[in-house]
């Protein structure tokens, strides 16, 4: 139990690359995300141990032949546990503590109006939880995403009576966010990440709950970020939107919230066109307005709900509606971070044309600011 508590503390200190106060320096030897990074694939689908924090984030929408609908999230985190690991070294073993491995799995059963989530925390070893460099192969106990011989990815997770096992195939090339290889999160050198998304993945496989087991099809989104910096002392958290439209385009918005509630000037986004071309959006290019609120009984946090999104110069006007309000994760047994990660439906216009779609919204820092030294202490 004591070892588990120590691992959790190490994870919190670097979780999601932003969870420590601004005065906390990068851990010894870790690389900062700076301009000039040139992405290469499949290399950059794999792990980057030279950076302190990394995550692979899968969200998606699935339907069975009977019309039963599910939303899902499966996320793998890798957090450097101390000094950046050497590539090799005399006396090194597979049990040396180099990384902490964390994972979350959430399932939204839309028709049943049920949301359930599960979490894992382990030290990284080749036997228990690990992430390989050079290609996408990440696992944490029985949860995994692996690369098949034909380049497809197989994503598997299970907890309680819930299970997902789907094959994912990319319809578009990776969408690189930000400028010059970096997605800036705050002013100052290295307060950024290297960030790309697979914005349109076809998904096919099986979903099981305690009541049913069904073949499903749908679409998914994958985010992969790696970096070594933190949120600044004036920043509280972020709101993230990934939206997929029926005209084969996508929109990602990343809004860093200041402690006073205003969006930070470094907030940004991307439009991904049908041919895969990426258009970078500055903070001044878009607006997001919430029309309602929801208070969680589990955490006491109050979250925005029901968003209006506008990107005027591209004729984008959207209404986002959560499929259900209670889609919050209170991860006391792993990251100790409370956040809302939920499926949404989208209607509106893009370039003057009517569009419909689906998406996911993530909101952090609503129970307490991420840069609060007490964050994660629940």
C-alpha positions in Angstrom: 0.0 0.0 0.0 2.9 2.4 0.8 4.5 1.7 -2.6 1.2 2.4 -4.3 0.9 5.7 -2.5 4.4 6.7 -3.6 3.7 5.9 -7.2 0.5 7.9 -7.1 2.3 10.9 -5.8 4.9 10.7 -8.5 2.2 10.4 -11.1 0.3 13.5 -9.8 3.4 15.6 -9.9 3.7 15.2 -13.6 0.3 14.0 -14.8 -0.8 15.4 -18.1 2.3 17.4 -18.3 0.6 20.3 -16.5 -0.2 19.3 -13.0 2.6 20.9 -11.0 3.1 24.6 -10.0 5.0 26.7 -12.4 8.1 26.9 -10.2 8.6 23.2 -10.4 11.5 22.6 -12.8 11.5 19.8 -15.4 12.8 16.6 -13.8 16.4 15.9 -14.4 17.4 15.1 -18.0 13.9 15.3 -19.5 13.5 17.1 -22.9 11.2 20.1 -23.4 8.8 20.4 -26.3 10.4 23.1 -28.5 9.9 24.3 -32.1 11.4 22.3 -34.8 10.1 18.8 -34.0 9.6 16.9 -37.2 7.0 14.1 -36.8 7.7 10.7 -38.4 5.2 7.9 -38.5 4.9 5.2 -37.4 7.8 6.2 -35.1 5.9 8.9 -33.3 2.9 6.6 -32.5 5.3 5.0 -30.1 6.7 6.0 -26.7 9.1 9.0 -26.1 10.8 8.3 -22.8 13.0 11.4 -23.2 9.9 13.5 -22.3 8.4 13.4 -18.8 4.7 12.9 -19.7 2.9 11.2 -22.5 -0.6 10.0 -23.2 -2.5 8.1 -25.9 -6.2 9.1 -25.7 -8.9 7.2 -27.6 -12.5 8.3 -27.6 -15.4 7.3 -29.9 -19.0 6.5 -30.7 -20.2 3.0 -31.5 -23.6 1.5 -32.5 -24.9 -2.1 -32.7 -27.1 -3.4 -35.5 -30.1 -2.9 -33.2 -29.2 0.8 -32.8 -27.8 0.6 -29.3 -25.3 3.4 -28.8 -22.1 3.6 -26.8 -19.5 6.3 -26.2 -16.1 5.2 -24.9 -12.8 6.5 -23.6 -9.6 4.5 -23.2 -6.5 6.4 -22.2 -2.9 5.3 -21.4 -0.6 7.6 -19.5 3.2 7.3 -19.1 4.8 9.5 -16.5 8.6 9.7 -15.9 9.2 8.7 -12.2 12.3 10.7 -11.7 15.5 11.1 -13.7 15.1 10.6 -17.4 16.1 7.0 -18.2 19.3 6.2 -20.1 19.0 4.1 -23.2 21.1 1.5 -21.6 23.3 1.3 -18.6 25.4 -1.2 -16.6 23.3 -2.8 -13.9 20.0 -1.7 -15.4 17.1 -4.3 -15.1 13.6 -4.6 -16.3 12.4 -3.8 -12.8 14.1 -0.3 -12.5 11.5 2.4 -11.8 11.6 4.6 -14.9 8.0 5.3 -15.6 4.6 5.1 -13.9 1.8 3.7 -16.1 -1.8 4.8 -15.6 -4.9 4.0 -17.6 -8.6 4.9 -17.7 -11.5 3.2 -19.4 -15.0 4.7 -19.5 -18.2 3.5 -21.2 -21.3 5.6 -21.8 -24.3 3.3 -22.4 -26.6 5.9 -24.0 -29.9 4.0 -24.1 -29.4 2.7 -20.5 -28.4 6.2 -19.3 -25.4 4.7 -17.5 -21.8 5.8 -17.3 -19.1 3.6 -15.7 -15.3 4.0 -15.5 -12.3 2.0 -14.4 -8.7 2.9 -13.7 -5.2 1.3 -13.4 -2.0 2.3 -11.8 1.3 0.3 -12.1 5.0 0.8 -12.4 6.2 0.2 -15.9 7.9 -3.0 -16.6 7.9 -5.3 -19.7 5.7 -7.7 -17.8 3.0 -5.5 -16.3 2.6 -2.2 -18.1 4.7 -0.6 -20.8 4.8 1.4 -24.0 7.2 0.6 -26.8 9.1 3.1 -29.0 8.8 3.1 -32.7 5.2 1.9 -33.2 2.0 1.9 -31.3 2.1 -0.8 -28.6 0.9 0.2 -25.2 -0.5 -2.0 -22.4 -1.5 -1.9 -18.8 -2.3 -5.3 -17.5 -5.1 -6.6 -19.8 -5.8 -3.3 -21.4 -3.9 -2.6 -24.6 -3.6 -1.0 -28.0 -1.4 -2.9 -30.5 -0.4 -2.6 -34.1 -1.4 -5.3 -36.5 0.7 -6.5 -39.5 -1.6 -4.5 -41.8 -1.2 -1.3 -39.8 -4.6 -1.4 -38.1 -4.8 -0.9 -34.3 -6.6 -3.2 -31.9 -7.9 -1.6 -28.7 -9.0 -3.7 -25.8 -10.1 -2.8 -22.3 -12.4 -4.4 -19.7 -13.6 -3.7 -16.2 -16.4 -5.0 -14.1 -19.0 -6.3 -16.6 -17.9 -3.9 -19.3 -15.6 -4.6 -22.2 -14.5 -3.1 -25.5 -12.5 -4.8 -28.2 -12.3 -2.9 -31.5 -10.1 -2.7 -34.6 -9.3 0.9 -35.6 -8.3 1.9 -39.2 -7.2 5.4 -40.1 -9.0 7.2 -42.9 -6.7 10.2 -42.7 -3.1 11.0 -42.0 -2.1 12.3 -38.6 -3.2 15.9 -38.0 -0.4 17.9 -36.5 -1.5 20.6 -34.1 0.1 23.9 -33.3 3.0 25.5 -35.2 6.5 24.3 -36.0 5.9 21.0 -34.3 4.7 22.4 -31.0 1.3 23.0 -29.4 1.8 25.9 -27.0 0.0 25.8 -23.6 1.5 28.8 -21.8 4.0 31.6 -22.2 7.6 30.6 -21.6 10.1 28.2 -23.1 8.9 24.6 -23.2 5.4 25.2 -21.9 4.1 23.1 -24.8 3.7 19.6 -26.1 4.2 17.8 -29.3 0.6 17.0 -30.2 -1.1 15.2 -33.1 -4.5 13.5 -33.6 -5.9 10.7 -35.7 -9.1 12.5 -36.3 -11.1 9.8 -38.2 -10.7 6.2 -37.3 -13.2 3.6 -38.4 -14.0 1.2 -35.5 -15.4 -2.3 -35.6 -15.6 -4.9 -33.0 -17.4 -5.9 -29.8 -18.8 -4.1 -26.7 -20.1 -6.0 -23.7 -21.9 -4.9 -20.6 -23.5 -6.8 -17.8 -26.7 -7.0 -19.8 -25.5 -7.6 -23.4 -22.7 -8.4 -25.8 -22.9 -6.8 -29.2 -21.0 -6.3 -32.5 -20.6 -2.6 -33.1 -19.3 -0.2 -35.7 -18.6 3.5 -35.5 -15.8 6.1 -35.5 -13.1 7.0 -33.1 -10.5 9.7 -32.4 -7.0 9.3 -31.0 -4.9 12.1 -29.4 -1.2 11.6 -28.7 0.8 14.2 -26.7 4.2 14.2 -25.1 6.1 17.0 -23.3 7.7 17.9 -20.0 6.3 21.2 -18.9 3.5 22.3 -16.5 0.6 24.6 -16.2 1.5 28.1 -15.1 0.5 29.4 -11.7 -2.3 31.6 -13.2 -3.9 28.7 -15.1 -6.6 26.4 -13.6 -7.4 23.7 -16.2 -8.6 23.2 -19.7 -11.6 22.5 -21.9 -11.0 20.3 -24.9 -13.3 19.5 -27.8 -12.9 16.9 -30.6 -15.7 17.0 -33.2 -16.3 14.8 -36.2 -18.8 16.0 -38.9 -20.8 14.2 -41.5 -19.0 16.2 -44.3 -15.8 14.3 -43.4 -14.2 17.3 -41.6 -13.1 17.6 -38.0 -12.6 20.3 -35.4 -10.3 20.3 -32.4 -10.3 23.2 -29.8 -8.1 23.4 -26.8 -9.0 26.1 -24.3 -6.6 26.7 -21.3 -8.6 28.4 -18.6 -7.1 31.0 -16.3 -7.9 31.1 -12.6 -10.2 34.1 -13.3 -12.2 31.9 -15.7 -11.0 33.6 -18.9 -9.4 31.7 -21.8 -5.6 32.0 -21.9 -4.3 33.7 -25.0 -2.3 30.5 -25.8 -5.5 28.5 -26.4 -5.7 27.2 -29.9 -7.3 24.7 -32.3 -7.3 23.0 -35.6 -9.7 22.4 -38.5 -9.0 19.2 -40.4 -10.4 19.3 -44.0 -11.8 16.3 -45.8 -8.5 15.8 -47.6 -6.6 15.8 -44.3 -5.2 19.3 -44.6 -4.9 21.1 -41.2 -5.8 24.7 -40.6 -4.4 26.2 -37.4 -6.7 28.4 -35.3 -5.5 31.1 -32.9 -7.4 32.0 -29.7 -9.0 35.0 -31.5 -10.4 32.8 -34.3 -13.1 31.0 -32.2 -15.5 31.3 -29.3 -17.1 28.8 -27.0 -20.2 29.6 -24.8 -21.8 27.3 -22.4 -25.6 27.5 -22.0 -26.0 25.5 -18.9 -24.4 24.0 -15.8 -24.3 20.6 -14.0 -23.1 20.0 -10.5 -21.6 16.6 -9.7 -22.7 14.8 -6.5 -19.6 12.8 -6.5 -17.0 15.6 -6.6 -19.0 18.8 -5.9 -17.6 20.3 -9.1 -19.9 22.4 -11.4 -19.3 21.9 -15.1 -20.5 23.9 -18.1 -23.0 22.0 -20.3 -24.6 22.6 -23.7 -22.0 24.6 -25.8 -22.3 27.0 -28.7 -19.1 27.0 -30.8 -18.3 29.6 -33.4 -15.4 30.0 -35.9 -16.7 33.0 -37.8 -14.1 33.3 -40.6 -14.9 29.7 -41.7 -18.7 30.0 -41.3 -18.8 27.5 -38.4 -21.7 27.8 -36.0 -22.4 24.7 -33.8 -24.5 23.5 -31.0 -23.1 20.7 -28.8 -25.4 18.7 -26.5 -24.1 16.2 -24.0 -25.7 12.7 -24.5 -26.0 12.6 -20.7 -24.6 14.9 -17.9 -23.1 12.3 -15.5 -19.9 11.5 -17.4 -17.4 12.4 -14.8 -14.3 10.4 -13.7 -13.1 10.8 -10.1 -9.8 8.8 -10.3 -8.9 8.3 -6.7 -7.1 5.0 -7.4 -4.8 6.2 -10.2 -4.2 9.8 -11.3 -6.2 11.4 -8.5 -7.6 13.9 -10.9 -11.3 14.7 -11.3 -12.5 15.4 -14.8 -15.5 15.3 -17.1 -15.0 13.3 -20.3 -18.2 12.9 -22.2 -19.9 12.1 -25.5 -21.8 14.9 -27.3 -24.0 15.4 -30.3 -23.3 18.2 -32.8 -25.6 20.2 -35.1 -25.0 23.4 -37.0 -23.4 24.9 -40.0 -19.9 24.8 -41.5 -19.1 27.1 -44.5 -22.8 27.8 -44.8 -23.7 24.1 -45.1 -25.8 22.2 -42.6 -23.7 19.6 -40.7 -24.3 17.0 -38.0 -21.8 15.1 -36.0 -20.5 13.5 -32.8 -17.7 14.4 -30.5 -16.1 14.3 -27.1 -15.6 17.1 -24.5 -13.0 17.0 -21.7 -13.0 19.5 -18.8 -10.4 19.6 -16.0 -9.8 21.8 -13.0 -13.4 22.4 -12.1 -13.1 20.8 -8.6 -9.9 22.7 -7.9 -7.2 24.4 -10.1 -4.6 22.0 -11.5 -1.9 24.4 -10.3 -3.2 24.3 -6.7 -0.6 22.3 -4.6 -3.6 20.5 -3.0 -4.9 19.3 -6.4 -5.3 15.5 -6.5 -5.3 15.1 -2.7 -8.8 13.8 -2.4 
